[in-house]
Amino acid sequence: MRILIIGAGVLGSNLAHSMRKGNDITILARGRTYQNLKNGGLVIKHKLGKKTTDCFTVIDKLQTDDIYDAIFVVSRFSSLDSIVPMIKCNKSKNIVFVGNNMTVEKYENLENKNVLFAFFSAAGKKYDGYINSICLNKIEIGRTDGKDYSDKFITSIFADTKIKVTIDNKMNDYLKTHACAVLPLVFSSYKANGNLKLLKKIKRTR
């Protein structure tokens, strides 16, 4: 399938790498990230010791008639409102918002679009020219209305990849429940200044 991934941070980069087999991947990026991908490819230093370099088609803007089988929006939540108008103008039908999206209601009914939501299990840090990360190759993905209309389409996207797919067509519930579990861990990490070993010594976190 022809896939566009908007965003080349930790999640977007790992998703592109993991989805490359069986799919034609294009990445939309801007600025220095765009130049790095054009000149040196997508470089990932995996925690398990392997370093990979993938060469994908890279664009810095989305044309109206540049149609993809699916567009994966893998960007910061704060950037979504600037990305959505671009997606609305494009004629691609299938849109997948990836990440901890707490305002699903705002994006689930884009006109003339089949909107899905997903959570991809990867973490790490982006540096100038490469990504340092670990990826579990697991994705939770689906609709929000409880219907299975998109199940076959989802399965076909990941058919040739090594990504373990769990289809959940109540993704609004999943994302909100997931956030309830993750947020306390994040703030606890801040409390320990990123040193997770200290957490067991902290008896109370406010």
C-alpha positions as CSV (number, residue, x, y, z in Angstrom):
1,M,0.0,0.0,0.0
2,R,1.0,3.6,-0.5
3,I,1.4,5.0,3.0
4,L,2.2,8.6,4.1
5,I,3.6,9.2,7.6
6,I,3.3,12.8,8.8
7,G,6.0,13.3,11.4
8,A,9.5,11.9,11.8
9,G,10.0,11.9,15.5
10,V,10.5,8.8,17.6
11,L,7.1,7.2,16.9
12,G,6.9,8.2,13.2
13,S,10.4,7.0,12.4
14,N,9.9,3.7,14.1
15,L,6.5,3.2,12.4
16,A,8.0,4.0,9.0
17,H,10.8,1.5,9.6
18,S,8.5,-1.2,10.9
19,M,5.9,-0.8,8.1
20,R,8.4,-0.6,5.2
21,K,8.0,-4.3,4.2
22,G,5.1,-4.7,1.9
23,N,4.3,-1.0,1.8
24,D,5.5,2.1,-0.2
25,I,6.4,4.6,2.5
26,T,6.6,8.3,2.2
27,I,7.5,10.6,5.1
28,L,6.4,14.2,5.4
29,A,8.9,16.3,7.4
30,R,10.1,19.9,7.5
31,G,13.1,21.9,8.2
32,R,16.3,20.2,9.4
33,T,14.5,16.9,9.7
34,Y,13.5,17.0,6.1
35,Q,17.1,17.7,5.0
36,N,18.5,15.0,7.2
37,L,16.1,12.4,5.8
38,K,16.9,13.5,2.2
39,N,20.6,13.5,2.6
40,G,21.3,10.6,5.0
41,G,18.1,8.6,5.2
42,L,16.2,7.5,8.3
43,V,18.8,6.4,10.8
44,I,17.7,4.5,13.9
45,K,20.0,3.3,16.7
46,H,18.0,0.5,18.3
47,K,18.4,-0.3,22.0
48,L,19.1,-3.9,21.1
49,G,22.3,-2.9,19.4
50,K,21.4,-2.7,15.8
51,K,21.6,0.4,13.7
52,T,19.4,0.7,10.6
53,T,19.3,3.2,7.7
54,D,16.2,3.4,5.5
55,C,15.8,5.5,2.4
56,F,12.2,6.7,1.9
57,T,10.6,9.2,-0.3
58,V,10.5,12.5,1.7
59,I,8.2,15.4,1.0
60,D,7.8,18.8,2.9
61,K,4.2,19.5,1.7
62,L,1.1,17.6,0.8
63,Q,-0.6,18.3,-2.6
64,T,-4.3,17.9,-3.0
65,D,-4.0,15.1,-5.6
66,D,-1.2,13.3,-3.9
67,I,-3.3,10.3,-2.9
68,Y,-2.3,7.6,-0.4
69,D,-4.1,4.4,0.7
70,A,-3.6,5.7,4.3
71,I,-2.1,8.8,6.0
72,F,-0.7,8.2,9.5
73,V,-0.5,11.4,11.5
74,V,2.3,10.8,14.0
75,S,2.9,14.3,15.4
76,R,2.7,16.1,18.7
77,F,-0.8,16.8,19.9
78,S,-0.1,20.5,19.8
79,S,0.6,20.3,16.1
80,L,-2.6,18.5,15.1
81,D,-4.7,21.7,14.5
82,S,-2.1,22.9,11.9
83,I,-2.0,19.5,10.2
84,V,-5.7,18.8,9.9
85,P,-6.5,21.5,7.3
86,M,-3.8,20.0,5.1
87,I,-5.4,16.6,5.4
88,K,-8.8,17.9,4.7
89,C,-7.6,19.4,1.4
90,N,-6.0,16.2,0.3
91,K,-8.2,13.5,-1.4
92,S,-6.8,10.6,0.5
93,K,-9.7,8.8,2.4
94,N,-8.1,6.9,5.2
95,I,-6.5,8.9,8.1
96,V,-4.9,7.3,11.2
97,F,-4.1,9.5,14.2
98,V,-1.3,7.9,16.2
99,G,-0.5,8.7,19.8
100,N,-2.0,9.7,23.2
101,N,-5.0,11.6,21.8
102,M,-7.3,12.8,24.6
103,T,-9.6,14.8,22.3
104,V,-10.7,12.1,19.9
105,E,-14.1,13.7,19.5
106,K,-12.5,16.7,17.8
107,Y,-11.0,14.7,15.0
108,E,-13.1,11.5,14.6
109,N,-15.7,13.1,12.1
110,L,-13.5,14.7,9.4
111,E,-15.7,15.1,6.4
112,N,-15.3,12.5,3.6
113,K,-12.6,10.7,5.7
114,N,-12.4,7.3,7.3
115,V,-10.8,8.2,10.6
116,L,-8.9,5.7,12.7
117,F,-6.9,6.1,15.9
118,A,-3.9,4.1,17.1
119,F,-1.3,3.7,19.8
120,F,2.2,2.5,18.7
121,S,4.5,1.1,21.3
122,A,7.9,2.8,20.9
123,A,10.0,5.2,22.9
124,G,13.3,7.0,22.7
125,K,14.8,10.4,21.8
126,K,15.4,12.2,18.6
127,Y,18.8,13.7,17.9
128,D,20.1,15.7,14.9
129,G,20.3,13.1,12.2
130,Y,19.2,9.9,14.0
131,I,16.7,8.4,16.4
132,N,17.8,6.5,19.5
133,S,15.0,4.2,20.6
134,I,13.4,1.0,21.5
135,C,10.4,-0.3,19.6
136,L,8.1,-3.2,20.7
137,N,6.4,-3.4,17.3
138,K,2.9,-3.4,18.7
139,I,0.0,-1.3,17.6
140,E,-3.5,-0.9,19.0
141,I,-5.7,0.5,16.2
142,G,-9.3,0.9,15.2
143,R,-12.4,3.0,14.9
144,T,-14.3,4.8,17.7
145,D,-17.8,3.7,16.9
146,G,-17.6,0.0,17.7
147,K,-18.0,-1.1,14.1
148,D,-15.7,-3.5,12.2
149,Y,-15.9,-1.8,8.8
150,S,-12.2,-1.1,8.7
151,D,-10.9,-4.4,10.1
152,K,-9.9,-6.0,6.7
153,F,-8.3,-2.7,5.6
154,I,-6.2,-2.5,8.8
155,T,-5.1,-6.1,8.5
156,S,-4.0,-5.6,4.9
157,I,-1.8,-2.6,5.9
158,F,0.2,-4.7,8.3
159,A,0.0,-8.1,6.6
160,D,3.7,-8.2,5.5
161,T,5.1,-6.4,8.5
162,K,6.4,-7.8,11.9
163,I,4.1,-5.5,13.8
164,K,1.7,-7.2,16.2
165,V,-1.7,-5.7,15.5
166,T,-4.6,-5.5,18.0
167,I,-7.8,-4.1,16.5
168,D,-10.0,-2.2,19.0
169,N,-13.0,-0.4,17.6
170,K,-13.6,1.6,20.8
171,M,-10.3,3.5,20.6
172,N,-11.7,6.5,22.4
173,D,-12.1,4.3,25.5
174,Y,-8.7,2.8,25.0
175,L,-6.9,6.1,24.7
176,K,-8.5,7.7,27.7
177,T,-7.9,4.6,29.8
178,H,-4.3,4.4,28.6
179,A,-3.7,8.0,29.5
180,C,-5.1,7.4,33.0
181,A,-2.4,4.8,33.5
182,V,0.4,6.7,31.9
183,L,0.1,10.2,33.3
184,P,0.9,9.2,36.9
185,L,4.0,7.3,35.7
186,V,5.1,10.4,33.7
187,F,4.7,12.8,36.7
188,S,6.4,10.3,39.0
189,S,9.3,10.3,36.6
190,Y,9.5,14.1,36.8
191,K,9.4,13.8,40.6
192,A,12.4,11.5,40.4
193,N,14.2,13.8,37.9
194,G,14.1,10.9,35.4
195,N,15.9,8.5,37.7
196,L,13.3,5.7,37.9
197,K,15.3,3.8,40.5
198,L,14.5,6.6,43.0
199,L,10.8,6.1,42.7
200,K,10.7,3.2,45.2
201,K,12.3,5.6,47.8
202,I,9.7,8.2,47.3
203,K,6.8,7.4,49.7
204,R,4.4,10.0,48.5
205,T,4.2,11.9,45.2
206,R,2.0,15.0,44.8
